[in-house]
Every structure is written in C-alpha cells, then in structure tokens.
Amino acid sequence: MVESMISVEQADALIAQQIKPTRTIDCALENVAGEVLRIDVRTERDEPPFDRVMMDGIATRHDALAKGQRRFVVQALQAAGAPPQTLKRDDACIEIMTGAVLPIGCDCIIPVEDIEISAGHAALRDGVAPKAGQFIHRRGSDRSRGTRVLAAGTLLGAAEIAALAASGQASVPVAGRPGISVISTGDELVDPGQPIESYQVRRSNPYGIVAALSIAGFTDTRSAHLPDEPAVMRREIEAHLSQSEVIILSGGVSMGKHDHVPAILDAIGVKVHFHRVAERPGKPLWFGTGTDGQLVFALPGNPVAVLVCLYRYVLPALERMLGRPSGLAERVELAAAVEFAPSLTWFLPVTLRPSGDGTLLAQPNPPNTSGDVMSLAGTDGFVELTAEQTRFPAGYVAPLFRWRPRA
C-alpha cells in the first residue's frame, strides 16, 4: 500500500502512465460527431479534382478577347456535374454554372453581371476587361491527391466531418468509448424518492457522476450501491471489474473502520499507484489498476470532493484513453482575493462573469464544507490554486475546470 501523500502534479503523472488507448471501432460518417479519429485520412483525389468554374456566366478563350472579340455565339450550356464540353470556335462561348468543370478549350470565365445575353449571343458590357484564368479554381490548387487532411487523434466536429465526406470516407475508425462502472458505498445512503430517516443522507454522488460522464459523451455506464459489508463489496466490485474498463467508486476510502475499499481492492488484485493527494477537497483520493489494465478511481465520499476529483482527474483520463488532444487548460482571473492557509492545492468553486474589457473573471464561491453539494448549484466550475502560496489577490490567473462545456 502506498501511504505517503503526493502532489497534484505527481497524481497526474501516475495516472497518465497507466492510460492505454481504448479499442478501435468503425463508425459511419453520420455518427462520428464528437468522436476521435484513429487513422490519418488523405485526399482521394486532387482538390479540386478538376478545373472548377467559380462564377455563373460564360466560358471562352482569352485569345479571342485579346483580339477584340466582344460578342460571342452561345454554343451550349455547361451545368455543374456534367462532363466537360469542348469550345468549337473563337467567336463562341459556353454558358457556365458555378461549380461546373471548365469546358475544354476555355481559359477565361466572364461573370453573368459583366455580360448581356439575348438572341443566342453573349455580349460584354462596356468597360469589362477580363483576364486570362480569372474565376477558375485550378485542379489540385487546394491539395494534391494523397495529401493528409486529418491526423489520427483529431476530434471530429462539423468541419472535420465535411472534410471526411469530401475525401470519400463513408466510415472511419474511431476510438471506442470505455465501459464504466459507477459504484457508491455506505449504509447511510438512501436513493431519492425513498423514505429516509433523520440519521441518513441522500445518495447523490452517482447521479452527479453519471450526469458528468453523459455530458462528456461517456454513456456506457452501469451503476451500483454497496453496503458497508466487506464480503458483498468484494463480490460486487470484482464483478464490475470483469465487466468494465473503468471503475469509479465513491466513499469508503478514508481511514475509518468502515472504509473497506482500499483493502478490498488490494485483495482482488488491483494495484495501488497512490492513496492521498495534497489537495482540498479530495485528499483521500485513491488510484489503481486492475490485472487487465482497468483504471480504478476510488473517490472520497463527500460530494464536493467527488465532483472535483471527477473533473480534475477522471474525465481527463477518459479523454486521454480516447486519444483526444489535452491542450492547455483555460485560464481565468480571480474576481476577489482569497486566502488558504494549509500547504495543499485548493480546488475553489467559482462563478464566471466577463469584465468590462471582456476578460473572464472567476468569483470565488467556496462551499461551507466538502459535503455542501448544494453550494455548487449555479457555479460554473472550479479553479486550481497552487499549494506554493496562501494568498491569492484579485487578478490572480488560475486554471479553470468547467462543470459544463463552454457555450
């Protein structure tokens, strides 16, 4: 058992060392929004794949224009999606549509606003001086065939999915979402809607955890509540360990006589990597791995600590399993000064508001205790304040962890 308390940065590093990519699944293009690409994708053809007309109007030869030709016989109409026609004479033109292939023998597009068409002829308006090659999107000028357009690890949004479609991909390999078990422990917990005694408390942690997972796109979850009975806990946790790639427990992880979780995890072969982090709330946080590489997070039972640890450690770990780019944490300025005496990293709930110049300010909203989950309602997330100082002035810049995705 690892007993010494470690720093938040050490906890991050130890978790990162144990992360393995999830399985790869093939996903239809219609269903890949928000997924993570597992392969490099390259263009199937030159882009554009032909000399593409950029304006409605007429296509003709610039040599004819240079020789003074201002009126042309309309030979034909070239529509988008039709094979290219061939211009037959210098005094002729082909009426053209935006997106059509450039007709053979043409090298100049004259837009419709610069011409007058009547009685089968197109005449240039006075003062119009077309240039050779104008309004022609040349083949391969965007990308040549085989050019990488998306890299493995890309998070797929609207622009990326449009690029996949343009590259001819009907489906792509993406990161499969892990199966997750959410387990609460404790005889004192009673589900919402059930009769409750004055000495009992509502079971709230799994509801918050599952909601946060769902918002983040992790919907393959199963939930359970276990009594403080070691035999039952061992049997059920072992069963969940065989079914899920990630286990998230809440409660039973501290130092009390009924805090059985660490010993049970040890007994069923889960290797502990750390237990106790120099932070508040969430100091008793426990992390380990199963014999098949399952990630096991045993969170403290207090609901504020549960949500803070979930957003600070568990959700980032799940993102890494998918291969999503981590990027830099969003940073905000404290709207008011705060003090925190213990040499612990402080996770401080905040409400966000813009300043007059548009800077995002974080108004401190500390809970009464780490069990005061009601105080989190209406907050936007929490900031991480370093253990290296005790006073944080207004304007102090800190990393922000949001409860909800940024609108």
PLY file of the C-alpha trace (Angstrom):
ply
format ascii 1.0
element vertex 407
property float x
property float y
property float z
element edge 406
property int vertex1
property int vertex2
end_header
0.00 0.00 0.00
1.26 3.47 -0.92
0.70 5.65 2.19
2.64 8.88 1.56
0.70 11.89 0.32
1.68 13.08 -3.15
1.21 16.32 -5.06
-1.48 17.00 -7.65
1.20 17.03 -10.36
2.52 13.64 -9.23
-1.01 12.23 -9.25
-1.47 13.48 -12.81
1.76 11.82 -13.91
0.98 8.48 -12.24
-2.46 8.34 -13.85
-1.04 9.25 -17.27
1.48 6.40 -17.04
-1.31 3.83 -16.75
-3.53 5.01 -19.60
-3.93 2.73 -22.59
-5.92 3.51 -25.75
-9.43 2.13 -25.94
-10.44 -0.31 -28.65
-10.96 0.99 -32.20
-14.38 0.75 -33.83
-15.58 1.54 -37.34
-18.20 4.29 -37.31
-20.47 5.57 -40.07
-19.92 9.21 -41.00
-23.39 10.12 -39.76
-22.43 9.08 -36.23
-18.86 10.34 -35.77
-19.57 13.81 -34.35
-17.53 14.23 -31.16
-15.50 11.06 -31.75
-11.72 10.79 -32.05
-10.18 9.69 -35.34
-7.80 6.73 -35.11
-6.13 6.96 -38.55
-4.62 9.59 -40.82
-7.04 10.47 -43.64
-5.73 11.56 -47.04
-7.44 13.09 -50.04
-8.71 10.51 -52.52
-8.27 12.91 -55.48
-6.76 16.27 -56.27
-8.76 19.05 -54.64
-10.49 20.38 -56.57
-10.49 17.28 -58.80
-10.90 19.36 -61.98
-10.56 22.97 -63.15
-13.64 24.31 -61.41
-15.71 27.30 -62.50
-16.20 29.83 -59.69
-18.90 32.09 -61.17
-22.08 31.83 -63.22
-21.54 33.38 -66.66
-19.76 32.33 -69.82
-16.51 30.49 -70.57
-14.43 31.46 -73.58
-10.88 31.85 -74.92
-8.89 34.82 -73.68
-7.01 35.00 -77.00
-10.27 35.90 -78.71
-10.85 38.67 -76.17
-7.29 39.96 -76.68
-8.00 40.21 -80.41
-11.03 42.38 -79.75
-13.87 39.85 -79.71
-16.70 41.31 -77.53
-19.71 39.37 -78.75
-19.95 35.56 -78.71
-22.30 32.92 -80.01
-23.65 30.86 -77.08
-22.66 27.38 -78.20
-24.06 25.38 -75.24
-24.74 25.27 -71.51
-22.24 23.60 -69.17
-24.02 22.57 -65.94
-22.38 21.54 -62.68
-21.99 17.78 -62.51
-21.97 17.29 -66.30
-18.99 16.11 -68.39
-16.92 18.92 -69.95
-17.98 20.26 -73.31
-15.50 21.49 -75.93
-15.48 25.06 -77.27
-15.52 24.81 -81.09
-14.64 28.34 -82.30
-13.06 31.57 -81.14
-16.22 33.62 -81.56
-18.26 31.22 -79.41
-18.72 30.79 -75.70
-20.27 28.23 -73.39
-22.76 29.38 -70.79
-21.47 28.14 -67.46
-22.69 27.39 -63.94
-20.78 27.83 -60.65
-19.14 24.52 -59.70
-19.07 23.17 -63.24
-15.96 21.71 -64.85
-14.16 24.18 -67.12
-15.06 23.42 -70.76
-12.22 22.16 -72.95
-10.60 24.97 -74.90
-11.65 27.70 -72.46
-9.37 29.67 -70.14
-11.49 32.61 -69.01
-14.75 32.97 -67.12
-16.77 36.16 -67.53
-19.37 36.53 -64.75
-23.02 37.00 -65.58
-23.09 40.58 -64.26
-20.48 41.57 -66.89
-22.44 40.30 -69.90
-25.79 40.63 -71.64
-27.34 37.54 -73.23
-30.03 37.78 -75.89
-30.97 36.02 -79.11
-28.35 33.30 -78.56
-25.46 35.73 -78.15
-23.47 36.98 -75.14
-22.01 40.48 -75.29
-19.56 42.04 -72.86
-20.72 45.20 -71.11
-18.75 48.40 -71.70
-15.59 48.69 -69.66
-15.29 44.99 -68.88
-11.70 43.76 -69.30
-11.45 40.05 -68.44
-8.13 38.48 -67.50
-6.83 35.09 -68.55
-7.58 32.40 -65.96
-9.99 34.52 -63.95
-12.62 32.76 -61.81
-11.08 29.35 -62.44
-10.28 27.21 -59.37
-7.44 25.12 -60.76
-7.24 21.38 -60.24
-5.14 20.42 -57.21
-4.65 24.03 -56.10
-6.10 23.23 -52.65
-4.47 19.83 -52.14
-2.97 17.18 -54.35
-4.11 13.57 -54.26
-2.82 11.67 -51.20
-2.25 14.76 -49.05
-3.03 14.26 -45.36
-6.12 16.22 -44.48
-6.79 14.88 -40.95
-4.38 13.30 -38.48
-5.06 10.44 -36.10
-6.20 11.88 -32.79
-8.35 14.61 -34.34
-11.59 15.40 -32.52
-14.29 15.27 -35.17
-16.54 18.32 -35.45
-18.57 19.73 -38.32
-15.60 20.96 -40.38
-13.68 17.70 -39.95
-16.69 15.57 -40.88
-17.25 17.67 -44.01
-13.59 17.07 -44.91
-14.05 13.32 -44.38
-17.04 13.32 -46.70
-15.12 15.33 -49.30
-12.36 12.72 -49.04
-14.83 9.94 -49.86
-14.93 8.37 -46.40
-18.29 6.69 -45.70
-16.99 5.43 -42.35
-13.81 5.82 -40.33
-12.06 4.06 -37.43
-12.60 5.98 -34.20
-11.84 5.46 -30.51
-14.42 3.27 -28.78
-15.83 4.62 -25.52
-14.87 2.63 -22.43
-17.41 0.81 -20.30
-17.61 2.48 -16.88
-18.95 1.23 -13.54
-20.05 3.86 -11.02
-20.24 2.41 -7.50
-21.24 4.17 -4.30
-20.71 2.65 -0.84
-22.20 3.36 2.57
-25.08 2.16 4.77
-26.15 5.75 5.40
-27.13 6.46 1.78
-30.75 6.42 0.57
-31.89 6.97 -3.02
-34.02 9.99 -3.91
-37.73 9.26 -3.61
-37.27 6.60 -0.93
-38.28 7.00 2.74
-35.40 8.38 4.77
-34.56 8.52 8.48
-33.19 11.59 10.26
-29.76 9.94 10.56
-29.46 9.03 6.87
-28.44 11.08 3.80
-29.45 11.02 0.18
-27.37 9.08 -2.33
-26.30 11.88 -4.69
-22.78 11.05 -5.88
-23.63 8.50 -8.60
-26.25 10.82 -10.09
-23.72 13.62 -10.43
-21.02 11.27 -11.73
-23.22 9.64 -14.37
-24.53 13.06 -15.47
-21.00 14.41 -15.88
-19.97 11.31 -17.84
-23.01 11.59 -20.09
-22.40 15.27 -20.82
-18.83 14.36 -21.79
-20.10 11.62 -24.13
-19.39 8.59 -21.96
-22.75 6.82 -21.89
-21.72 3.17 -21.49
-22.20 3.23 -17.72
-23.59 0.90 -15.08
-24.35 1.97 -11.53
-24.50 0.14 -8.19
-24.75 0.88 -4.49
-23.00 -1.36 -1.97
-23.50 -1.67 1.80
-20.58 -1.49 4.22
-20.23 -5.28 4.20
-16.78 -6.42 3.02
-17.95 -9.76 1.59
-20.67 -8.10 -0.50
-18.37 -5.29 -1.55
-15.64 -7.67 -2.66
-18.02 -9.82 -4.71
-19.69 -6.88 -6.45
-16.56 -4.84 -7.11
-14.84 -7.91 -8.54
-17.85 -8.50 -10.83
-17.75 -4.91 -12.07
-14.01 -5.14 -12.61
-14.61 -8.01 -15.03
-17.22 -6.02 -16.98
-15.80 -2.50 -17.21
-12.63 -0.77 -18.35
-13.02 1.96 -15.74
-14.33 1.75 -12.17
-15.34 4.89 -10.27
-16.08 4.34 -6.58
-17.23 6.94 -4.07
-16.93 6.54 -0.31
-15.17 4.01 1.92
-11.69 5.18 1.00
-10.59 7.20 4.04
-9.28 5.97 7.42
-12.43 4.94 9.29
-13.35 1.44 10.47
-15.92 1.12 7.70
-13.60 2.41 4.97
-13.10 -1.03 3.43
-12.46 -0.05 -0.20
-8.61 0.08 -0.25
-8.24 -3.32 1.46
-10.84 -4.92 -0.82
-9.19 -3.56 -3.95
-5.88 -4.91 -2.74
-7.42 -8.31 -2.03
-8.81 -8.67 -5.55
-5.50 -7.78 -7.21
-5.94 -4.09 -8.00
-2.52 -2.45 -7.83
-2.49 0.87 -5.96
-0.47 3.70 -7.52
-1.33 6.35 -4.96
-3.60 6.98 -1.98
-3.93 10.52 -0.64
-3.15 13.68 -2.58
-2.11 17.03 -1.11
-5.31 18.81 -2.11
-8.57 20.10 -0.69
-11.14 18.83 -1.16
-10.32 15.24 -2.12
-7.27 14.36 -0.06
-8.16 10.61 0.37
-8.25 10.06 -3.44
-7.10 6.53 -4.38
-6.00 5.31 -7.81
-5.01 1.86 -9.05
-5.12 -0.54 -11.98
-6.67 -3.99 -12.38
-4.87 -7.04 -13.67
-6.17 -6.34 -17.19
-5.27 -2.65 -17.08
-8.63 -1.38 -15.82
-8.44 2.09 -14.32
-9.83 2.23 -10.78
-10.59 5.58 -9.15
-11.77 5.45 -5.53
-13.06 8.92 -4.70
-13.82 10.32 -1.25
-17.47 10.18 -0.19
-18.12 13.89 0.32
-19.98 15.11 -2.79
-17.95 18.28 -3.41
-14.75 16.21 -3.29
-16.33 13.63 -5.61
-17.15 16.15 -8.33
-13.84 17.99 -8.03
-11.82 14.75 -8.31
-14.03 13.55 -11.16
-13.41 16.68 -13.24
-9.79 17.11 -12.22
-8.58 13.52 -12.72
-11.16 11.05 -14.03
-12.61 12.90 -17.01
-9.15 13.96 -18.28
-8.02 10.33 -18.01
-11.02 9.20 -20.06
-10.22 11.81 -22.70
-6.64 10.54 -22.87
-7.91 6.97 -23.34
-9.69 8.17 -26.47
-6.59 9.99 -27.66
-8.19 13.42 -27.53
-5.68 16.27 -27.50
-5.39 17.67 -23.99
-4.31 21.20 -24.89
-3.81 23.97 -22.36
-6.25 24.47 -19.52
-8.48 27.52 -19.81
-7.28 30.31 -17.53
-9.26 32.95 -15.69
-8.62 35.80 -13.27
-9.90 35.79 -9.70
-12.53 38.48 -9.23
-11.74 38.78 -5.50
-8.83 37.97 -3.22
-8.84 34.71 -1.21
-6.60 33.11 1.39
-5.95 29.44 2.08
-3.53 28.54 4.88
-2.75 24.78 4.51
0.04 23.89 2.06
-2.41 22.00 -0.13
-3.63 22.60 -3.67
-7.02 24.26 -3.34
-9.87 23.49 -5.72
-12.11 26.54 -5.33
-15.62 26.61 -6.90
-16.29 29.79 -8.87
-18.96 31.63 -10.81
-17.80 33.23 -14.06
-18.55 36.71 -15.36
-16.95 38.94 -18.01
-15.13 42.10 -17.02
-15.59 45.41 -18.82
-12.76 44.60 -21.24
-14.05 41.06 -21.90
-11.62 39.26 -19.57
-13.26 36.27 -17.90
-13.42 36.73 -14.13
-13.92 33.95 -11.57
-15.92 34.95 -8.50
-14.95 32.67 -5.57
-17.83 30.62 -4.19
-16.29 28.36 -1.51
-18.59 25.68 -0.08
-19.28 25.55 3.64
-17.73 22.05 3.76
-16.80 19.35 1.25
-20.25 17.87 1.91
-22.00 21.10 0.86
-23.02 19.99 -2.61
-25.92 22.47 -2.68
-23.40 25.31 -2.90
-22.16 24.02 -6.28
-25.53 24.57 -7.95
-25.20 27.62 -10.16
-21.41 27.67 -10.15
-19.52 27.25 -13.41
-16.64 25.09 -12.22
-13.58 25.44 -10.03
-10.12 26.95 -10.22
-6.93 25.24 -9.11
-4.86 27.32 -6.69
-1.29 26.23 -6.11
-0.07 24.84 -2.79
3.00 27.07 -3.04
1.24 30.17 -1.71
-1.52 31.06 0.73
-2.74 34.44 -0.52
-4.27 34.91 -3.95
-5.03 38.51 -4.91
-7.79 39.67 -7.21
-6.46 39.29 -10.76
-4.53 36.10 -9.93
-4.60 33.88 -13.02
-5.56 30.24 -12.39
-6.53 27.19 -14.47
-10.28 26.63 -14.73
-12.17 23.33 -14.81
-15.75 23.79 -16.03
-18.71 21.68 -14.92
-20.25 22.07 -18.37
-18.76 22.54 -21.85
-18.24 26.15 -22.83
-21.25 27.52 -24.71
0 1
1 2
2 3
3 4
4 5
5 6
6 7
7 8
8 9
9 10
10 11
11 12
12 13
13 14
14 15
15 16
16 17
17 18
18 19
19 20
20 21
21 22
22 23
23 24
24 25
25 26
26 27
27 28
28 29
29 30
30 31
31 32
32 33
33 34
34 35
35 36
36 37
37 38
38 39
39 40
40 41
41 42
42 43
43 44
44 45
45 46
46 47
47 48
48 49
49 50
50 51
51 52
52 53
53 54
54 55
55 56
56 57
57 58
58 59
59 60
60 61
61 62
62 63
63 64
64 65
65 66
66 67
67 68
68 69
69 70
70 71
71 72
72 73
73 74
74 75
75 76
76 77
77 78
78 79
79 80
80 81
81 82
82 83
83 84
84 85
85 86
86 87
87 88
88 89
89 90
90 91
91 92
92 93
93 94
94 95
95 96
96 97
97 98
98 99
99 100
100 101
101 102
102 103
103 104
104 105
105 106
106 107
107 108
108 109
109 110
110 111
111 112
112 113
113 114
114 115
115 116
116 117
117 118
118 119
119 120
120 121
121 122
122 123
123 124
124 125
125 126
126 127
127 128
128 129
129 130
130 131
131 132
132 133
133 134
134 135
135 136
136 137
137 138
138 139
139 140
140 141
141 142
142 143
143 144
144 145
145 146
146 147
147 148
148 149
149 150
150 151
151 152
152 153
153 154
154 155
155 156
156 157
157 158
158 159
159 160
160 161
161 162
162 163
163 164
164 165
165 166
166 167
167 168
168 169
169 170
170 171
171 172
172 173
173 174
174 175
175 176
176 177
177 178
178 179
179 180
180 181
181 182
182 183
183 184
184 185
185 186
186 187
187 188
188 189
189 190
190 191
191 192
192 193
193 194
194 195
195 196
196 197
197 198
198 199
199 200
200 201
201 202
202 203
203 204
204 205
205 206
206 207
207 208
208 209
209 210
210 211
211 212
212 213
213 214
214 215
215 216
216 217
217 218
218 219
219 220
220 221
221 222
222 223
223 224
224 225
225 226
226 227
227 228
228 229
229 230
230 231
231 232
232 233
233 234
234 235
235 236
236 237
237 238
238 239
239 240
240 241
241 242
242 243
243 244
244 245
245 246
246 247
247 248
248 249
249 250
250 251
251 252
252 253
253 254
254 255
255 256
256 257
257 258
258 259
259 260
260 261
261 262
262 263
263 264
264 265
265 266
266 267
267 268
268 269
269 270
270 271
271 272
272 273
273 274
274 275
275 276
276 277
277 278
278 279
279 280
280 281
281 282
282 283
283 284
284 285
285 286
286 287
287 288
288 289
289 290
290 291
291 292
292 293
293 294
294 295
295 296
296 297
297 298
298 299
299 300
300 301
301 302
302 303
303 304
304 305
305 306
306 307
307 308
308 309
309 310
310 311
311 312
312 313
313 314
314 315
315 316
316 317
317 318
318 319
319 320
320 321
321 322
322 323
323 324
324 325
325 326
326 327
327 328
328 329
329 330
330 331
331 332
332 333
333 334
334 335
335 336
336 337
337 338
338 339
339 340
340 341
341 342
342 343
343 344
344 345
345 346
346 347
347 348
348 349
349 350
350 351
351 352
352 353
353 354
354 355
355 356
356 357
357 358
358 359
359 360
360 361
361 362
362 363
363 364
364 365
365 366
366 367
367 368
368 369
369 370
370 371
371 372
372 373
373 374
374 375
375 376
376 377
377 378
378 379
379 380
380 381
381 382
382 383
383 384
384 385
385 386
386 387
387 388
388 389
389 390
390 391
391 392
392 393
393 394
394 395
395 396
396 397
397 398
398 399
399 400
400 401
401 402
402 403
403 404
404 405
405 406
